[in-house]
Amino acid sequence: MRLSLAFLLASTAAAWAEAPKPAPVTDGDFRQIEAARAELGQLLFYDKVISGNRTIACATCHHPKFGTSDGQSLALGEGGIGLGPDRVPDANNLPEQRIPRNAPALWNLGAHEFTRLFHDGRLEKDDTRPSGLRTPLEDEMVMGFSSILSAQNMFPVLSGDEMAGHYEENEISTAVRQGIITAPGGAWDRIAARVESIPEYRAMYDKAAPETLGRKLVFSDVSNMIADFVAFEFRADDTPFDAYLRGEGDLPEEARAGMDLFYGKAGCADCHSGKFQTDHDFHAMGEPQLGPGKGERFERHQRDVGRMRVTNNPADIYAFRTPSLRNVTLTAPYGHAGAYADLTAFLRHHLDPVSGLAQYKPQAVLAGPFEPAKADWTAFEGGEEYKAIAAAVTRPALALEDSELSQIIAFLASLESPSAKTGRLGVPDSVPSGLPVDK
């Protein structure tokens, strides 16, 4: 029997509306953090004492004011002055280059399911290794990190462009340049010694971390506290969407329609699945490339091949980790290189990545005036790189009406936490080092 078109359309619409939604988030999804550890970690997160030149804190590039990112496409670390989009190059100590990738948001990283971190997943849980982690440090990796979130902290403090400083500017950057990282007296020990030397920190450790009593602090002690703070502070499961999943209220009509599209016709949940809207996997979505690219200093290219840089598998070329969408409305710019300043424009790109790449017009948020060693738009202007990025895309194009796109944006707004812009502990007025706090 031939079915009517009306019946088919109605059945399809019903199937979209019935697409499975995730289960509600519960306390069991997260590591539970003691208040004293979170409070100590808060001070370390905002204290610039752990950076080589004492000019940058974790919060400089991951500030709640900018959705735990920094509001720029590609951050300025060492050699930058100011906060967020207002951060500019220091004329007296110009940066060598921008940070190659957009500063990722920190929401819900204390949840157990986050076992791969960074845009390329170069840090992963791996129970076959002594440390329980697969990291670029390989055999140099040491024990003592309480979680993968803690291990994440070891990278920025070792980067000359991010926090360490360059060449022989300070004792930490000198150790990094000499390749002395985990050995006694290396970069990590020097960071821990700075914290140890501040009496207020030592007293707080004695209270919050009994495991450190009777010995000197090591870097993992510092890193573990920062991770505990991040896990506590940036938990974001008090959104209208969470209330809906718990049966405590409905979503506005437009957001509800957007949710049905998200979990149905639009196929967003094919990748943005689960409680935190991520499958934790890697996909080539044809995102525009700008900035210095991800490579060694001696490499002349400005490519960023994404996951392939970790796996050496050609199938992973230009694939990047699916980000969680919690508080996505607060975390512009978007993409691994922050190529899109506007969320709607970014969604349009995702509907048809190949056409989106071909039609892309620069809208990045980049601090200036600044002439880095590798110009910002070299890859974009080259053409060949963009052909290769487009060729890696496997997702088929999808057409949506403008009204449907607006509905999806309304749903994404329901993923915004009311407490996101302030946090649970907030920004401290001061830190034990006495250095200025980014506010």
Secondary structure as GFF3:
##gff-version 3
##sequence-region A 1 439
A	DSSP	alpha_helix	5	17	.	.	.	ID=ss1
A	DSSP	three_ten_helix	27	29	.	.	.	ID=ss2
A	DSSP	alpha_helix	35	46	.	.	.	ID=ss3
A	DSSP	three_ten_helix	48	50	.	.	.	ID=ss4
A	DSSP	alpha_helix	58	61	.	.	.	ID=ss5
A	DSSP	three_ten_helix	64	66	.	.	.	ID=ss6
A	DSSP	beta_strand	80	81	.	.	.	ID=ss7
A	DSSP	three_ten_helix	84	86	.	.	.	ID=ss8
A	DSSP	beta_strand	88	89	.	.	.	ID=ss9
A	DSSP	beta_strand	116	117	.	.	.	ID=ss10
A	DSSP	beta_strand	123	125	.	.	.	ID=ss11
A	DSSP	beta_strand	133	134	.	.	.	ID=ss12
A	DSSP	three_ten_helix	138	140	.	.	.	ID=ss13
A	DSSP	alpha_helix	148	152	.	.	.	ID=ss14
A	DSSP	three_ten_helix	156	158	.	.	.	ID=ss15
A	DSSP	pi_helix	160	164	.	.	.	ID=ss16
A	DSSP	alpha_helix	171	177	.	.	.	ID=ss17
A	DSSP	alpha_helix	187	196	.	.	.	ID=ss18
A	DSSP	alpha_helix	199	208	.	.	.	ID=ss19
A	DSSP	three_ten_helix	210	212	.	.	.	ID=ss20
A	DSSP	alpha_helix	219	233	.	.	.	ID=ss21
A	DSSP	alpha_helix	240	245	.	.	.	ID=ss22
A	DSSP	alpha_helix	253	262	.	.	.	ID=ss23
A	DSSP	three_ten_helix	268	270	.	.	.	ID=ss24
A	DSSP	beta_strand	282	283	.	.	.	ID=ss25
A	DSSP	alpha_helix	308	311	.	.	.	ID=ss26
A	DSSP	three_ten_helix	314	316	.	.	.	ID=ss27
A	DSSP	beta_strand	320	321	.	.	.	ID=ss28
A	DSSP	three_ten_helix	328	330	.	.	.	ID=ss29
A	DSSP	alpha_helix	343	351	.	.	.	ID=ss30
A	DSSP	alpha_helix	353	358	.	.	.	ID=ss31
A	DSSP	alpha_helix	378	382	.	.	.	ID=ss32
A	DSSP	alpha_helix	384	391	.	.	.	ID=ss33
A	DSSP	alpha_helix	402	413	.	.	.	ID=ss34
###
